[in-house]
Amino acid sequence: MATEKARQGGGDGGAGRWPARRAVLVGGAAAAVGGAVLWRGELSRLWWRLPGDQRPRVAGAVDFAGARWVAASSANYRRADRPDDYTVDRVVVHVTQGSYASAVKAFEDPGHQAAAHYIVRADGRVTQMIRELDVAFHAGNREYNERSVGIEHEGFVEKAASFTDAMYAASARLTARICARYAIPVDRAHIIGHVEVPGADHTDPGPHWDWDRYLRLVLRERTART
């Protein structure tokens, strides 16, 4: 399960610094063209591509069709504008080490200081708690948080029965859509477990997670969509 301190996940006070940085960068761009007034479209393009900017949001909108929306605490992620400000090139697989309800409760708790973008229940139901635009504090590594989408799976690493057919199928569909959206290769270099994140102190998804099966399902879904 995603559990980490805000300092690991990106709790760097960035929101307070970005406006000043944006002003400096946009001002510098204007100076670079000899003080000429940037036409509106160009200024807009520069503004929205700077780290820390935020596209307009629709309340309750999801990135994966059919997902249920439950908002994580804003203390457990950093608003961003991915992939414009951070390239997304990884999917990180987690296991909750508890029930679906306990994971939702933890991610809604501002004191938890961590959350993943999605939770997949044992019955295959998908809940989204953080928009893919934003940087979720899930991996225990700031760089990996910025470049990845985190998916929690209900269950326990030591219990093979946690990983149901419905869960594998739903998670594979979700990961296939994410890979298609960001042109992420369907392989073990880009779809990884929490245990594989540099510096991580977690073991999930554990020895009972069937990576061969999962990658086959993701690839089948990805190919079908193509």
Sequence and secondary structure as in RCSB ss.txt:
>XXXX:A:sequence
MATEKARQGGGDGGAGRWPARRAVLVGGAAAAVGGAVLWRGELSRLWWRLPGDQRPRVAGAVDFAGARWVAASSA
NYRRADRPDDYTVDRVVVHVTQGSYASAVKAFEDPGHQAAAHYIVRADGRVTQMIRELDVAFHAGNREYNERSVG
IEHEGFVEKAASFTDAMYAASARLTARICARYAIPVDRAHIIGHVEVPGADHTDPGPHWDWDRYLRLVLRERTAR
T
>XXXX:A:secstr
     HHHHT SSHHHHHHHHHHHHHHHHHHHTTT    HHHHHHHHHTSTT      TT  SSTT EE    GG
GEE   TTTSS   EEEE   SB HHHHHHHHH TTT    SEEE TTS EEE S TTSEES SSSHHHHHHEEE
EEESB TT GGGS HHHHHHHHHHHHHHHHHHT  SSTTTEEEGGGSTT    TT TTS HHHHHHHHHHHHHHH
 
